[in-house]
Amino acid sequence: MVVKCPFCDFSGNVDAAKIPEEGKITRCPKCAKEFAISKKEVNENMNNTTTCPKCSNIQTNQEICEKCGVVFSKYKKNNITNRSTEFIDTSNCNKPSEINEDKSYNLELVNQSKLLVKSSIAIIMIMVLTLAGYVVLRSNSWEYKVVKLNGSMERTGADAFKVTTIVPSEENINKYGRDGWELVSSHLEYETAYPNFGNTDYVTGIQPNVRPQSLVLIFKRKGKLFGPKGT
């Protein structure tokens, strides 16, 4: 227990077990004056004293050790934290080798993902360039269509030479125009006619023996980007 001298306020530790029931006279080591210590005072001091958790010094100060200067609240808090750290279960912690293996595995996955992304980008770029080339090629190309219109007259008899030309209808020409076709050329194909065959009135003299057989029309248009040609 801690005993304080009533004359000089010097404090010191006294073994409480050595104080008899009737009390005891003690001498202050500082001022050399004697004073009495009663058992009742010992019991009261025992209730008001505390023991330093670091150096085991017994004193009345409840906050700071008068001997080693430790602050009780901070010391107890740090002690609890250290003990909590000691009892952490490390049985499930990865070993260094396992950690390295996990890092290697994760790095491999990252590299594979990067390679997959690069491959996908390369494939997309190839497809885009191919499509662009196809568009340019088709946009700079031409489609051609040949349309033949045949005559309907007989090749024999007196009317064999009545067909001197073949004229297409405007409706047919406009139909091709609406589909994007442009007329670029036309020509007549001729055939031999026989005016005296089957004719009771024989034609004499030099007679032409050819007449238009069909009209050939040639159309063109810009190539379509998609779909079959010539539609």
VEXVO-980076 format. One line per field, with one value per atom (N, C-alpha, C): x, y, z. Coordinates in steps of 0.1 Angstrom, whole numbers. Atoms other than C-alpha are relative to their C-alpha. Layout:
// residues N
x	(X  ...)
y	(Y  ...)
z	(Z  ...)
//
This chain:
// residues 231
x	(8  0  9  -7  10  -3  1  16  6  -5  20  3  -4  39  -9  8  16  8  -9  46  6  -6  63  -6  7  39  8  -8  65  -8  8  48  10  -8  62  -9  7  51  3  -2  45  -8  6  37  -12  12  1  -1  1  5  8  -8  30  -6  6  7  -10  9  -10  -13  13  -46  0  0  -37  8  -7  -16  15  -15  21  5  -7  44  12  -10  67  7  -8  94  1  -1  95  14  -14  127  5  -4  127  2  -1  120  3  -3  127  -10  11  95  -8  8  74  -15  15  37  -6  7  11  -7  8  -4  -10  10  -37  -4  5  -52  -11  12  -83  6  -6  -61  6  -5  -44  -10  11  -77  -6  5  -89  10  -10  -56  1  0  -58  -11  11  -91  2  -3  -77  13  -13  -45  -1  -1  -36  14  -13  -8  3  -4  11  1  0  6  14  -13  42  11  -10  64  -5  6  40  1  -1  44  -14  12  16  -1  1  3  -15  13  -28  -4  3  -26  -6  7  -50  2  -2  -38  14  -14  0  9  -9  27  10  -9  47  15  -14  77  6  -5  80  -6  6  57  -9  9  35  -14  14  0  -9  7  -24  -9  10  -51  7  -7  -26  7  -7  -6  -10  10  -37  -5  5  -50  11  -11  -16  2  -2  -14  -11  12  -49  2  -2  -40  11  -11  -7  -5  5  -25  -10  9  -52  8  -8  -25  6  -7  -8  -10  10  -41  -7  6  -48  3  -1  -54  6  -7  -29  0  0  -37  -5  6  -57  8  -7  -31  8  -7  -14  15  -14  22  6  -7  47  -1  1  48  -13  13  11  -4  3  9  6  -6  34  -7  7  15  -13  12  -17  3  -4  1  3  -4  15  -13  12  -19  -8  7  -36  7  -7  -9  -2  2  -14  -14  14  -52  0  0  -45  6  -7  -21  -9  9  -46  -12  11  -74  5  -6  -51  2  -2  -42  -14  13  -79  -6  5  -88  7  -7  -60  -4  5  -71  -13  14  -107  1  -2  -96  6  -6  -74  -11  10  -103  -10  9  -127  6  -7  -102  1  0  -98  -13  13  -135  -4  3  -139  7  -8  -111  -5  6  -126  -13  13  -160  2  -3  -146  5  -5  -127  -11  11  -158  -9  8  -178  6  -7  -152  0  0  -150  -13  13  -187  -5  5  -193  7  -8  -166  -2  2  -179  -13  12  -206  -6  7  -233  -6  6  -245  -11  11  -277  -3  3  -285  -15  14  -322  -2  2  -333  -15  14  -367  -1  2  -378  -12  12  -400  -10  10  -432  -6  6  -438  5  -4  -436  12  -12  -404  -3  3  -422  -12  12  -447  3  -1  -454  3  -2  -453  13  -12  -419  9  -9  -403  -7  7  -428  7  -8  -406  13  -12  -380  8  -6  -372  -8  7  -381  1  1  -392  -4  5  -393  -10  10  -421  6  -6  -415  -2  2  -430  11  -11  -403  13  -12  -375  -1  2  -389  1  -1  -391  14  -14  -354  6  -6  -347  -3  4  -366  9  -9  -344  15  -14  -313  8  -7  -304  0  -2  -290  3  -2  -293  13  -13  -258  2  -2  -261  -12  10  -285  4  -3  -283  -11  10  -305  7  -5  -299  -9  8  -310  -1  3  -324  -3  3  -330  -15  14  -365  -2  3  -381  -14  12  -408  -8  7  -416  -5  5  -422  -14  14  -459  -8  7  -467  -4  5  -489  4  -5  -478  15  -15  -442  6  -7  -420  12  -11  -396  9  -11  -365  8  -9  -338  -7  7  -353  10  -8  -337  -4  4  -336  3  -3  -328  -10  8  -349  4  -3  -346  -6  6  -350  -2  2  -345  8  -6  -335  8  -8  -306  3  -2  -305  10  -10  -275  -1  2  -280  12  -10  -255  -5  2  -257  11  -10  -235  -2  2  -228  -6  7  -250  10  -9  -233  -3  4  -253  -11  10  -275  7  -5  -269  0  -1  -259  -11  10  -283  -14  14  -314  -6)
y	(-12  0  12  -13  37  8  -8  57  14  -13  95  7  -7  114  13  -12  140  13  -12  164  5  -5  165  -5  6  146  -10  10  121  -13  12  89  -12  12  54  -12  12  18  -7  8  -2  -13  13  -39  0  -1  -39  -12  12  -74  1  -2  -61  10  -9  -36  -7  7  -50  7  -5  -45  13  -12  -19  12  -10  1  -1  0  10  14  -12  39  -2  1  45  13  -13  71  3  -5  91  0  0  84  13  -13  120  10  -10  142  -6  7  116  2  -1  124  -12  12  97  3  -1  92  -14  13  65  -4  6  42  -10  9  26  -10  11  -6  5  -5  13  8  -8  37  -9  10  7  -5  6  -8  11  -11  26  2  -3  31  -12  12  -5  2  -2  4  11  -11  36  -1  1  23  -9  8  7  -5  6  -14  2  -3  -4  -13  13  -31  -3  2  -26  -3  1  -22  -5  5  -34  9  -10  -2  3  -2  3  15  -14  39  4  -5  61  6  -6  77  -11  10  59  1  -2  72  -2  0  75  -6  6  54  10  -10  75  -5  5  52  -1  2  43  10  -10  70  -5  5  47  5  -4  58  -13  13  30  -3  2  35  -4  3  35  -14  12  6  -12  11  -16  -2  1  -7  -7  6  -16  -14  14  -48  -8  8  -59  -1  1  -51  -10  10  -71  -14  14  -101  -4  4  -100  -4  4  -101  -13  12  -130  -12  11  -151  0  1  -145  -13  13  -178  1  -1  -181  -13  14  -217  1  0  -206  10  -10  -180  -8  6  -188  1  0  -198  8  -8  -177  -6  7  -203  0  0  -205  14  -14  -167  2  -2  -167  -8  8  -195  7  -8  -174  12  -11  -144  -4  5  -164  -4  5  -179  12  -12  -145  8  -7  -130  -7  8  -158  3  -3  -151  14  -14  -114  0  1  -122  -7  7  -146  9  -9  -120  11  -11  -93  -6  6  -118  -2  2  -126  14  -13  -89  5  -4  -82  -8  8  -111  4  -4  -100  14  -13  -64  -2  2  -78  -6  7  -100  11  -11  -70  9  -9  -48  -6  7  -74  -1  0  -77  13  -14  -39  3  -3  -36  -8  8  -65  6  -6  -49  13  -13  -15  -3  4  -31  -5  5  -49  12  -12  -16  8  -8  3  -8  7  -25  0  0  -28  14  -14  10  5  -4  13  -9  10  -16  3  -1  -18  -13  12  -43  3  -2  -49  -10  8  -63  1  0  -73  -5  3  -72  -1  2  -86  0  -1  -76  -5  6  -98  5  -3  -89  -11  10  -107  -3  1  -105  -13  12  -135  3  -3  -139  -3  3  -150  8  -7  -135  15  -14  -100  10  -9  -86  -2  3  -99  12  -12  -65  12  -11  -44  4  -3  -46  6  -7  -20  4  -3  -13  -6  5  -24  10  -11  2  -5  5  -7  10  -8  6  8  -9  35  -7  6  14  -10  10  -13  8  -8  14  6  -6  32  -10  11  -1  -2  2  -6  12  -12  30  1  0  27  -10  9  -2  4  -5  19  -3  3  7  12  -10  31  -6  5  25  6  -5  27  -3  4  10  -8  8  -6  -2  3  -23  -10  10  -43  -12  13  -79  -3  2  -88  -14  14  -119  0  1  -131  -2  1  -126  -6  6  -145  4  -5  -124  -8  8  -148  -13  12  -178  2  -1  -184  12  -12  -154  -3  3  -159  10  -11  -126  1  1  -133  14  -12  -104  -1  1  -97  12  -11  -76  -3  1  -71  5  -4  -71  -2  2  -67  -13  13  -100  -1  0  -89  10  -9  -72  -1  1  -65  -12  12  -96  3  -3  -83  13  -12  -51  -4  4  -56  13  -12  -31  -4  3  -29  11  -9  -14  -2  1  -7  8  -8  5  -3  2  8  -13  13  -24  2  0  -31  -5  4  -34  -14  13  -65  -5  7  -90  -4  5  -109  11  -10  -90  -2  1  -82  -1  0  -80  13)
z	(0  0  0  0  -4  12  -12  27  -2  3  26  14  -12  53  2  -2  69  2  -2  75  -13  12  41  -13  11  18  -8  7  9  0  1  -4  -2  1  -1  2  -1  -3  13  -13  29  -2  1  31  10  -8  43  10  -9  58  13  -12  83  10  -9  98  9  -10  130  1  -1  139  8  -8  165  -6  7  140  3  -1  139  -2  1  144  -11  10  113  -1  2  105  -15  14  73  -4  4  54  -6  5  41  10  -10  70  14  -13  98  11  -10  116  1  -2  131  0  1  125  1  -2  132  -12  11  106  6  -6  116  -10  8  103  -9  8  92  -12  11  72  -11  10  56  -9  8  45  -10  10  30  -11  11  12  -10  9  -2  -10  10  -18  -10  8  -32  -8  7  -46  -12  13  -80  -2  3  -92  -15  14  -123  -8  8  -150  -6  6  -162  10  -10  -131  13  -13  -104  11  -11  -84  5  -6  -59  3  -2  -58  0  0  -54  -13  13  -88  -9  8  -110  -15  14  -144  -5  4  -145  11  -10  -128  4  -5  -105  -1  0  -109  -14  14  -146  -10  8  -160  -11  10  -181  2  -1  -189  0  -2  -177  -12  11  -204  -13  12  -233  1  -2  -219  -1  1  -215  -14  14  -250  -9  8  -266  3  -4  -246  -6  6  -258  -15  15  -294  -3  3  -292  2  -3  -276  -11  10  -303  -13  12  -330  2  -3  -313  -3  1  -314  -14  13  -351  -6  6  -369  -13  13  -397  -7  6  -406  -14  13  -437  -9  8  -449  -11  11  -482  3  -1  -482  -11  11  -502  -13  13  -528  -6  5  -531  -5  4  -533  -14  12  -561  -12  10  -579  -4  3  -576  -9  8  -590  -14  13  -619  -8  6  -626  -5  3  -625  -12  10  -647  -14  12  -672  -6  4  -673  -6  6  -679  -14  14  -708  -10  9  -723  -4  3  -720  -10  9  -737  -14  13  -765  -7  6  -770  -5  4  -772  -12  12  -797  -12  11  -818  -5  4  -818  -8  7  -828  -14  13  -856  -10  8  -869  -5  4  -868  -10  9  -886  -14  13  -913  -7  6  -918  -5  4  -919  -13  12  -945  -12  11  -966  -5  4  -965  -8  6  -974  -15  13  -1003  -10  8  -1015  -4  3  -1013  -11  10  -1033  -14  13  -1059  -7  5  -1063  -5  4  -1064  -13  12  -1092  -11  11  -1112  -7  7  -1138  -3  4  -1146  -14  13  -1181  -3  3  -1195  -15  14  -1231  -1  2  -1241  -15  15  -1275  -2  4  -1290  -14  13  -1319  -8  9  -1349  -1  0  -1355  -14  13  -1393  -6  8  -1417  -9  8  -1436  -15  14  -1469  -4  6  -1492  -2  4  -1503  12  -12  -1467  7  -6  -1460  2  -1  -1465  7  -6  -1446  13  -13  -1414  -4  3  -1419  13  -13  -1382  11  -12  -1347  11  -10  -1322  14  -14  -1284  6  -7  -1263  11  -11  -1239  14  -13  -1211  4  -3  -1214  3  -3  -1216  14  -13  -1185  11  -10  -1166  3  -3  -1170  6  -6  -1162  15  -14  -1129  9  -7  -1120  0  0  -1125  -12  13  -1160  -9  9  -1185  -14  14  -1223  -5  6  -1238  -14  14  -1271  -6  6  -1296  -14  14  -1330  -5  6  -1354  -5  6  -1363  -12  12  -1398  -4  5  -1415  -15  14  -1450  -1  3  -1464  -14  13  -1493  -5  4  -1509  -10  10  -1538  5  -5  -1516  5  -4  -1513  -6  6  -1535  -14  14  -1565  -10  9  -1579  2  -2  -1585  -2  0  -1578  -9  10  -1606  3  -2  -1607  12  -11  -1582  13  -12  -1547  12  -12  -1513  7  -7  -1494  15  -15  -1458  6  -8  -1432  15  -14  -1394  6  -7  -1374  15  -14  -1338  3  -5  -1319  13  -12  -1294  8  -8  -1265  11  -10  -1242  11  -11  -1207  10  -10  -1179  13  -13  -1142  10  -10  -1112  7  -7  -1094  14  -14  -1063  10  -11  -1030  5  -5  -1020  -10  9  -1038  -12  12  -1070  -11  11  -1101  -10  11  -1129  4  -4  -1108  1)
//
